[in-house]
Amino acid sequence: MGKVQVMEHPLIQHKITCIRREELGSKEFRAIVGEIASLMCYEATRNLKLGDVKIKTPICEMIGKELCGKKLAVVPILRAGLGMVDGMLSIIPTAKVGHIGLYRDPETFKPVEYYCKLPADCGEREVFVVDPMLATGGSSVAAIQLLKEKGVKNIRFMCIIAAPEGVEYMQKEHPDVDLYIGALDECLDEHKYIVPGLGDAGDRIFGTK
């Protein structure tokens, strides 16, 4: 079973409280989401593999450490996941970026794919799928299944706020995927919104209704 890590870092928790506030405008919301993504990326990459490398400093030669595992990719679930990409790239600037477009059918609540564009070598990379919200888990499960069908084997999922229902569904459908969560909330309401949540992350990032 993949691990579930709920972030306890004080800065992450503080910034999540900031974006929950109803009165926060889109500009500030967007900026703080990026900051949260950076902090979460820092935590989620803690176990990346390192190898020894011989270098020369201005003083002498030495053996240092450098990343030696698989190259990285960030795949946001459109459209809200876009709000996390720049924050991720500020920490891992050499990562490639793919995109998966899904929307939730308002009647069935099931995800419908409308776009998928991935790096050509995505199957050789360690992939971080990002979406600010993990509600029912439908979109995230579908996105990860799509990646697996395209040959991606090393997948991690990162979200800012999750509902227990979404976490349970993700673990059931993709037990091999590690989950990195900023805050684990109480439940879903009758409209499948996370409670207490922060509303629609995509609308708040892009200033739409």
C-alpha positions as CSV (number, residue, x, y, z in Angstrom):
1,M,0.0,0.0,0.0
2,G,1.3,3.4,-0.9
3,K,2.0,5.8,1.9
4,V,-0.2,8.7,2.8
5,Q,1.7,11.7,4.2
6,V,-0.3,14.6,5.6
7,M,2.0,17.6,5.8
8,E,2.5,19.0,9.3
9,H,4.9,21.7,8.5
10,P,3.8,25.0,10.2
11,L,4.3,27.1,7.1
12,I,2.2,24.7,5.0
13,Q,-0.6,24.7,7.6
14,H,-0.5,28.5,8.0
15,K,-0.7,29.1,4.2
16,I,-3.6,26.5,3.8
17,T,-5.6,28.5,6.4
18,C,-4.9,31.6,4.4
19,I,-6.4,30.2,1.2
20,R,-9.4,28.8,3.0
21,R,-10.5,32.4,3.8
22,E,-13.6,33.3,1.7
23,E,-12.5,36.9,1.3
24,L,-9.1,36.1,-0.2
25,G,-8.9,37.4,-3.8
26,S,-7.7,35.4,-6.8
27,K,-4.3,37.1,-7.1
28,E,-3.4,36.3,-3.5
29,F,-5.0,32.8,-3.7
30,R,-3.0,32.0,-6.8
31,A,0.3,33.2,-5.3
32,I,-0.2,31.2,-2.0
33,V,-1.2,28.0,-3.8
34,G,2.1,28.2,-5.6
35,E,4.0,28.7,-2.3
36,I,2.2,25.7,-0.8
37,A,3.1,23.6,-3.8
38,S,6.8,24.6,-3.4
39,L,6.8,23.7,0.3
40,M,5.0,20.4,-0.4
41,C,7.4,19.5,-3.2
42,Y,10.3,20.1,-0.9
43,E,8.7,17.6,1.6
44,A,7.6,15.1,-1.0
45,T,11.1,14.8,-2.6
46,R,12.8,14.0,0.6
47,N,13.5,10.4,-0.4
48,L,14.8,11.0,-3.9
49,K,17.9,8.9,-4.5
50,L,21.4,10.4,-4.3
51,G,24.7,9.3,-5.6
52,D,28.3,10.2,-5.0
53,V,30.0,12.6,-7.5
54,K,33.6,13.9,-7.5
55,I,33.8,17.7,-7.9
56,K,36.4,20.4,-7.4
57,T,35.6,23.4,-5.2
58,P,37.8,26.5,-5.3
59,I,39.7,24.9,-2.5
60,C,40.1,21.2,-3.2
61,E,38.5,18.1,-4.7
62,M,35.7,16.4,-2.8
63,I,32.9,13.8,-3.1
64,G,29.5,15.5,-3.1
65,K,26.0,14.2,-3.5
66,E,23.7,14.6,-6.5
67,L,20.4,13.3,-7.7
68,C,20.9,9.9,-9.4
69,G,17.4,8.4,-9.7
70,K,14.8,8.8,-12.4
71,K,14.2,12.2,-13.9
72,L,11.1,14.0,-12.8
73,A,7.9,15.1,-14.4
74,V,5.0,17.2,-13.1
75,V,1.5,16.4,-14.5
76,P,-1.3,18.8,-13.4
77,I,-4.9,17.8,-13.8
78,L,-6.5,20.6,-15.7
79,R,-7.4,23.2,-14.9
80,A,-6.9,23.7,-11.2
81,G,-3.7,21.7,-11.2
82,L,-2.0,24.4,-13.2
83,G,-1.9,26.5,-10.1
84,M,0.6,24.2,-8.5
85,V,3.0,23.8,-11.5
86,D,5.2,26.9,-11.1
87,G,5.6,26.2,-7.4
88,M,6.8,22.7,-8.2
89,L,9.2,23.9,-10.9
90,S,10.7,26.4,-8.5
91,I,12.0,23.4,-6.6
92,I,12.6,21.0,-9.5
93,P,13.3,23.3,-12.5
94,T,14.5,20.6,-14.8
95,A,11.3,18.6,-14.5
96,K,9.2,18.2,-17.7
97,V,5.5,19.1,-17.6
98,G,2.6,17.1,-19.0
99,H,-1.1,17.9,-18.9
100,I,-4.2,15.8,-18.4
101,G,-7.6,17.4,-18.9
102,L,-10.6,16.0,-17.0
103,Y,-13.9,17.5,-16.0
104,R,-16.5,16.1,-13.6
105,D,-19.9,15.4,-15.2
106,P,-22.4,17.4,-13.1
107,E,-25.0,14.6,-13.2
108,T,-22.9,11.4,-12.7
109,F,-19.9,13.1,-10.9
110,K,-17.7,10.9,-13.1
111,P,-14.5,12.2,-14.8
112,V,-14.5,12.8,-18.6
113,E,-11.2,13.1,-20.4
114,Y,-10.8,15.9,-22.9
115,Y,-7.0,16.3,-23.2
116,C,-3.8,14.4,-22.6
117,K,-0.3,15.6,-23.6
118,L,2.8,14.0,-21.9
119,P,6.6,14.2,-22.3
120,A,7.8,11.6,-24.8
121,D,9.9,9.9,-22.2
122,C,7.3,10.1,-19.4
123,G,7.4,6.4,-18.9
124,E,11.1,6.7,-17.8
125,R,10.4,9.5,-15.3
126,E,9.1,9.7,-11.8
127,V,5.8,11.6,-12.2
128,F,4.1,13.9,-9.7
129,V,0.4,14.2,-10.5
130,V,-0.9,17.4,-9.0
131,D,-4.4,18.8,-8.2
132,P,-5.3,21.2,-5.4
133,M,-8.3,19.1,-4.3
134,L,-8.9,15.4,-3.8
135,A,-12.6,15.2,-3.3
136,T,-14.3,12.0,-4.6
137,G,-11.0,10.9,-6.1
138,G,-12.7,10.2,-9.5
139,S,-10.5,12.6,-11.6
140,S,-7.3,11.6,-9.8
141,V,-8.0,7.9,-10.2
142,A,-8.8,8.4,-13.8
143,A,-5.7,10.5,-14.5
144,I,-3.4,8.0,-12.9
145,Q,-5.0,5.1,-14.8
146,L,-4.4,7.1,-18.0
147,L,-0.8,7.5,-17.1
148,K,-0.4,3.8,-16.3
149,E,-2.0,2.9,-19.6
150,K,0.7,5.0,-21.3
151,G,3.5,3.1,-19.6
152,V,4.2,5.3,-16.5
153,K,5.2,3.2,-13.6
154,N,6.5,5.6,-11.0
155,I,3.7,7.9,-9.9
156,R,3.1,10.1,-6.8
157,F,0.0,12.2,-6.2
158,M,0.1,15.6,-4.5
159,C,-2.9,17.7,-3.4
160,I,-3.4,20.6,-1.0
161,I,-6.7,19.5,0.6
162,A,-8.3,16.0,0.6
163,A,-11.5,14.4,1.8
164,P,-11.3,10.9,3.5
165,E,-13.5,9.5,0.8
166,G,-11.1,10.5,-2.0
167,V,-8.1,9.1,-0.1
168,E,-9.9,5.8,0.4
169,Y,-10.9,5.6,-3.3
170,M,-7.3,6.4,-4.4
171,Q,-5.8,3.7,-2.1
172,K,-8.4,1.2,-3.3
173,E,-7.8,1.8,-7.0
174,H,-4.0,2.7,-7.0
175,P,-2.5,1.1,-3.9
176,D,1.0,1.6,-5.4
177,V,0.8,5.4,-5.5
178,D,2.1,7.5,-2.6
179,L,-0.2,10.4,-1.6
180,Y,1.1,13.8,-0.3
181,I,-1.7,15.8,1.3
182,G,-1.5,19.4,2.7
183,A,-4.6,18.9,4.9
184,L,-7.1,16.1,5.4
185,D,-10.6,17.5,5.9
186,E,-13.8,16.1,7.4
187,C,-16.0,14.8,4.6
188,L,-17.8,15.6,1.3
189,D,-21.1,17.4,1.3
190,E,-24.2,16.4,-0.8
191,H,-22.7,18.3,-3.8
192,K,-19.3,16.5,-3.5
193,Y,-17.5,19.5,-2.2
194,I,-14.9,19.1,0.5
195,V,-16.0,20.3,4.0
196,P,-14.7,22.7,5.3
197,G,-12.5,22.9,2.2
198,L,-12.1,26.2,0.3
199,G,-14.7,26.1,-2.4
200,D,-13.8,25.5,-6.1
201,A,-10.0,25.8,-6.4
202,G,-10.1,26.3,-10.2
203,D,-12.6,29.2,-9.9
204,R,-10.6,30.8,-7.1
205,I,-7.3,30.5,-9.0
206,F,-8.6,31.9,-12.2
207,G,-11.2,34.3,-11.0
208,T,-14.1,32.5,-12.7
209,K,-17.5,31.3,-11.4
